[in-house]
Amino acid sequence: MVRVSSSDVLQMEDARFSDVLADLTKKQNSLSMAKMLGWGGGVITLFAMISAGVNGFIFGLLATVIVLIVGAWLDSFQRSSVLMYDLDDETQAAYEAVTASFDAMLACAGKWHIDAGGSVQDVHTWKRNAGASHILDKRPTVFDYSLPRVAKSNVTPPAIKSGKETLYFFPDFLMVVESDNVGAVAYDNLSIRWEPANFIEEGAVPGDTVILRHTWKHPNKSGGPDRRFVNNYQIPVCRYESIYLTSSNGLNELLQVSRSGVTQPFAQAIARLSQGNGSRTVSATVPMLA
């Protein structure tokens, strides 16, 4: 199996966004007043309960709630960077194309992040995996519109939860957030590739996918059922679509959606958005996981 994962988010730097990244990282790693005051309120509650019983516990609990609210209010200013956008007409139209094409992916019934993949090297594995030529380690993921905790903005960007990272597609760059670390990928440094993917689906079949054919759980070399297996049944082969995002500064993420024809418009819209910083060719192939 070949791992598909990005390098350290802290390595995802771009000189054009160095000031923004520095501020985001500083705010992301700053002390949380809500946590600090919450722990203090918990200690007060404990001592109040010991000294005054139930009344002390109630007093301490109310005090803790109040300081948590105050702490969250302070964090909203002290631990957040403000990203305000005033887009010109051309950029606005390009960004609207990005969100419209993202909506098509968002509407897919099935969305997955692929952690690893590998080619089938022997007949035994081939037979045990319904005749698949490749095996993928993938799990459901989330596409939505959201902001990272560290940012406040007049734009709520498309966001993709991609393994340990979350990708936020802002109008001027792709923000990559992992835990307390923040990285940036300029759109003229972002490569998006796509291709249709035939997948042997042993789980629930998404309602919007196309079933190409059926195969057997344990096939023989001719494609029919291997009669040596008692519990042998047919499995649908579904037409999914893969989308592969990479950059020279370390981004490496492979995703899959349940409907074909939706990832190419997104890649083309991102390429159009990047033209302000220099466009790049969009390839129509995804590297094979060998």
N, C-alpha and C positions, 0 to 999 in steps of 0.2 A: 504494500500500500504506500502511495506517495502522499505525504502531507500537503495540504493546500492552506497556507497560513501566511499572514503578513509578518514582516519583521517588526522590531520594536517601534512602537508608535512615536517615541521620542526621536527616532531617526527620520521621521517624515517631516522634513523641514523645507522651507522655501524662503529665500531672502525677501521676496515680495510681501510675505506675511509674517516676517520675524517679529515685528512689534505686536501684532495681534496674538501670535502664539505665545510670546513672553507674558503678556497680560493674562491670557487664558490659563496658562500653566500656573502662574502665580495665584490667581483666584481659585483655581481648582485645588491647590495644595494648601490654601490658607486655613487657619484654625476655624472650625465651625463653632459659632457662638451658641447655636441651638444645642449641640452635643454637650458643650462645656456647662452651660446653664442647666441642661437637663440632668446631668450627673450631680451637679450641685443641689438641684431640687430634690433628687432622690435621697441624697444624704440628709438633707433637712427633714424630709418626710420620715426617714428612719428614726432620727433622734426625737422628732415630735411625737411619733407613735410610742416610743419607749417612755417618754416623760409624761405624756397626756393621754395615752390610749387611743380610743377610736376618734375622739375629737382632734387629737394631735395628728392622726393619720389623715383625716379629712382636710385639716388646715394645710398640711404639707402637700397633699395631692393638688389642692387648688393653687397653691403657690407654684408647684412644679408646672402645671398647665400654663399659668401666666408667664413664667420665665421662658417656657418653650416657645410660646407665641412671640414674645419679645425677641428671642434668639433667632427664630426663623425670619422675622422682619429685618433684623440686623444683617443676617446672612444674605438676604435678597439684594442688599446693596454692596456689602463688603466682599462677597464671594461670587459676584457675577460681573461679566464683561458685557458692555452694551454694543451691539452691532446694528447700526441704523443704516438703512438703504434708501437712496433716492435714485431710482433707475431711470435712465433715458429710455425713449420709446423703443429703440432697437433692442436694448438689453432686456427691457420688460417683455417684449414679444418673444425673445429667445427663452427667457426663463419660464414664461407661460407655456411654451412648447415642452419644456422639460417637465413641468408639473402635469400637463395633460397626458404625456406619454407615461409618466410614472403612475398616474391614475389607472391606466390600463394594466400595468403590472400589479398594482395594489388590488385590483378587482379579481385577480386570479384566485381560484379556490385553493390551490396548493402553492406554497412558497417554501423553499428549502435552502439551507446553507450546507455546502459540501465541505466536510473536514478533510477527507482523504479519498483516494481512489487507486485502483490498480487493475492491471489486465489479468485475466485468468490464464494460468500457465499449464494446467494439467487437466486431464479428462475427468478426474474425480471431482475437482472443484467445479468444473463446467457442469457436470451432471447434478451436483448438489445445489446449484444456483440457477436452475431452470434454463440452462444453455446460454447464460450471459457471457459476453466476451469481456466485460469489465464489471467490477464490483465497486459500489460507492458507499462511503460512510457519510450519510447525510441526515439532517434532522430539521423539523419545521422551524421556520424563523418568522420574523415580524417585519412587515413593511408598513410605515405609517407617516404621519406628519407630526414632528415634534422638535423641541429644542433641547440641547443638552443642559444639564443643571447649571453649568457654568456660564451660560449665555442668555442674554435678554435681547430681543430683536423685534422689529416691526414686520419681520418675515418669519413664517413658520415653515422650515424647509422639509422636503422629502427626506425620510430617514429609513435606513435599512440596518437591522440587527444582523451582523455578519460574524458569527462566532463570538469571540471575546471582544471584538470591536463593534462600534456603532458608527455608521457612515451618515453624515449630514450634508446634503447637497445645497449649500448656500449659493446665492447668485454669483459670487466671485471665486469661490474655492470649495473644495470638498474637505470638511472637517472630520477627522477620525478621532474618536474618543475611546479610550480603554481605561477603565477604572479612574485613576487620578491623572492619567497622561493624555495629552492632546497633541495631535499632529495635523499637518495641512498638506493637501495635494492640489496643486494648481491644475485647472482643467486642461491646459495645454500640455500637461505632463501625465494626463490620465488616458490610458488606453482601455477601451471597452470593446470586447469581442463577444460574439454570440454564435450559436448554431442550434438547430433542432437536435433533440436528444431522445432516442427511443429507450424507454425504461421499463423493465419487467416489474410491474407493481404488485407486490404481495400484500400490501395494506389496502386501505380504502381508496377507491379510485375517485379522484376529484370530479365533480359534476361537469366541469367545463373542458375536460381533456378529450382528446380523440383516441379511441382504442383502435390500433392498427390491425391487430391480430391477437391470437392466443397461443401460448406455448404450454408445455407440460412442466410441472414442478420437477420431475426427473425425466428428461428426454433421452431417447437413444440417438445414435449418430445420424439417423435419417430424419430426425425431428419428431418422430412419433413417441408415444409413451413407453417408458422402460417398464416392462411387465414384472420385473423382479421387485418393484416397489409396490406394496399393497395400497398405501395411502398416496396415490398419485392423482393429481387433479390439474385442471387447466388454469393458467394465470394470464391476465391481460397484458399486452405490450402497449404502453401508452406513449403518445407523442408529446413530450415535454420540450422545454427550451432552456438552454444553459446560457448564462451571461457571466463573463470573466472580466474582472476589473484588476488592472495592474498599473504600477507607476515605477519610475526609475528610483524613487526614494523609498521603496519598500512595500507598497500596497500589493497584496496578492490574495484576491478573494474570488471564490467560485460559487455562484448561486444558480438555482433552478426554479422555474415556474411551470405551472401545469398547462399553460396555453401557449401555442406557438404564434409567432408574428407580433409579439408585444415588446420584445427587447430591442430589436433593431431601431424602431422610432426613438426609443430613449437614448440609445447610443448616438444617433444622429443629432438629436436635440442637444446633448451635451457637447458634441463637436461644434455645433453652431454657436453655443454659448461661449466656447473657448476661443472663438475667432478674434476676440479683442486682445488676447495674449498670444495668438498664433495657433492656427488650426493644425490638426494631425489627421492622418489617414486612419479610417476605422476598418479593421480587418473583419472578415466574416467567418473566421474559423477559431475554434478553441483548441489549445494544445491537448493532445491525447495523454491521458494519465497512464503511463506504462508501468 
